[in-house]
Amino acid sequence: MRITVFRRLMTDEFGAARADVLSQDHVLSGLGGRTVEQALAAGVPAKEIWREVCVAFEIPPERR
């Protein structure tokens, strides 16, 4: 998954403002205690990050 696709999924799910805040501030245990932005910077694949976001926020399977 490309980062641009990941960012679009985040915006579609949470809205632009909330997606930005979540990416920068919300620490996800499934990402080793990192935020989305920290995980991206560390080279974690966007698809893996999206899976962890889906689990953390209980996004229904049809929108994953």
Secondary structure, 3 states (H helix, E strand, C coil): CCHHHHHHHHHHHHCHHHHHHHHHHCCEHHHCCECHHHHHHCCCCHHHHHHHHHHHCCCCHHHC
